[in-house]
């Protein structure tokens, strides 16, 4: 993995964002995008046979639906396992479901739009459809400031001409103390330089922006 090239690194201080703490309604984890519908537990192999072949032959994705709110697509692997992605454009959240070659559900998880960061729960299934394992990536003990709150904090501090591209959980060590943080990236308009991104480290406990800086290279896991 390519390492970030830091051009600037600035320590900053600001007041805690108390209004965001423990605000589960704001975080929106009850939204349907974070839930698996009953009909999503199986993929109709016969109905979408031609679409599956098209996706496999092109080695790319096949779009099943694309409107102002949702974009649904599938990607097929050589072993005929299927990855279905449902992107909610307005909420910038994507639901991912993995099926085996028979269309049986294998894994379900939710991520932020262009990020490798899992922001909800991940469920692994047995071949009979029963739940095998559940992982909670919200980690509310270490990240009471959820992903959406971190985005809102950065949105209020970033430059208007910059657009938020991605985020991830991370840790930051400063003066002997370890902080759990959200690292939020914003893209700088091309006229200010190619592939330049600002980043903000938001303390996941208090909402303070601990650091900010500029990177020339965005991590490859953020590229889709």
N, C-alpha and C positions, 0 to 999 in steps of 0.2 A: 504493500500500500504506500502510495506517495505521502510524504510528510508535508504538513502545512508549512509554508514559508511565511513567517510573521514579519511584517514590515513595521508594524507599530504595536505597542502594548501599553495600555494606559490604565492605571488604577483609578477608579472613580468611586464616589460616594453619593448615596441618595437615601431618602427616607424609605423605611419599609413599606411595602405595598399591602398594608393590613386588610384592605378591602377585598383582596383576592384570596386570602387565607381560608381554607376549608369551605370554599364556595362550590359545593358539588353541583348546584344547578348551573353555574357558569361553566363548569368543566364539561357538562353535557354527556356524561357517560351513560345516561339513560336513553340517549338518542338511538333510533333503530340501526344506525350505521355500525354501532358497537354490538349489535345482536345478530345472531344467526337465525334466519328464517327456516321454517321446517322444509320448505321446498328447495332450500339451498344446500340441504344435506345430501343431495344426490344430483349428479349431472347426467342428463339424457344423452347418452352416447349415440343412440340411433338417430334421434332427431337432429343432432348437430354433427353427424358423421362427415358431411362435405366440408363444414367449417373447420372441423378438426384436421382433416386432410390438408386443407388450404394453409392452415397455420403451421402444420408440420412441414409441408413442402417449402414454404417460404422462410422457414426458420425464424419467423417473427410472431407477431400477435394478430389475432383476428378480432375485429370490433363487432360485438353483438348488438350494442345499443350506444347511441351518442346523441344526447340532447342538451338543453341548457343547464340541466341539473346533474345528470348522471352520465357516466361513460363506463360501459361494461365491455370487457375484452377477455380473450383466453389466449394462453400460450401453451403449446404442446411440446413435451419433451420426447426424445427418441424412444423411450420405453412406454410412450402413450399416456403417461401421467399428465394431468391437466391442471394448470394454474389459472384460476378465474379471478380477475380483479374488477371491483366495482368502485369507481371513484365518484365521490360526492363533490362536485366542483365548487359549490357554494361554501361547503364546510372544510374543504381541503383535506378530507380524510378518505382513505381508501381501505376497503374491505378485501381481504384475500382469502380464497378458499382453494385448497389443494385436493384433487381427486385422484384415485388410482385409475388404472386402465379400464376398469369396469364401471367407472363413474361413482364409486363409493367415496364418501368424504374421508379425508385423512387428517388434514390440519386446517384450522381456522384462526386468523389473527387480523388485527387492525393496525395500520400505520399512518403517520402523517404523510401528506401528499408526495413530496419528493425526498423522503427521508427513509433511512434504514431503521429508524427508531420505532419499536413496537410501543404503542401508547395505550393499549388496552389489555385484554387477556388473550392468551393463546390456548387453544384447546386441541389436543391430539386425540384421535378416535381409533378404535379397533375396527377390524373389517366388518363386524356385525353392526356397526353404528353406535356402539356404546362408547362412553367417554373413558379414555385411558389415562390422560393426564391434563391438568389445568395449571397454567403458569400466569400469575398476575404481574404484569410489567408496569402497572401503575405505581407500585412501591410507595404507597402513601405515607409510610413511616419515614422514608428518606426524602420523598418528593411531595410534601403537602401542597406545594405550588405545582399544579398540574401543567401539562403541555400547553393548554389553551391560555392559562393565566400567564405563563412565561411569554407567549406570543403577544398577548395584550400589553404586557409591560414593555417589551421591546418596541412594539408598534407605537407606543407613546413617546419613545425616546429616539427612534431612528430618524434619519433624514427623510423628508417627504419624497424625494426622488428615488430613494432606495426601496426595493421590494424584498420581502421576506421569502427566502427560498427553502430553508430546511432547518431542522433542529435535531439535537440528540442529547441524551443524558451523559454526564461526564463528572469528573471530580477535579478539584482545584486545590492545590496545597499552597498556603500563603502564611508565612511567619509561624511555621510549625503546626498550623491548623488545617485540617482537611475539610473541604466544603463539597457538598453535593450540589451540582449545578446543572442548569439547562444551558447548552451552548446553542445560540440562535444565530443563523447566518442570514445576512441581507446582501443582495446583489447590487453592485454599483453600476449605474448606467454605462454602456460601452464607451461613451465619449470621454469618460474619466479613466479609461484603461481597460484592456482586455482581461477577462477572467479574474477580476478583483472582487473580493467579497469582504464585507465587514462582519465581525462577530461580536456577540455580547454574551457574557457569562452571567446568568441570573442565579442568585442564591436560591436554591429550591426550598429553603426553610423560611426565609424572610421576604423574598422578592426583591432584594437589593441587587443592583447591577454591580458586580464586583470588579469586572474588567471589561475592556472593549479594545478592539484592534482591527487590523486589516490583514488579510491573507491573499496571496496571489493565486493560490491553488485550492480548489475545493476538493475535499476527499472524494475518491471515486465511488464510494457507496452512496453518494448523494446524486449520482448521475443515472438517469433512466431514459 
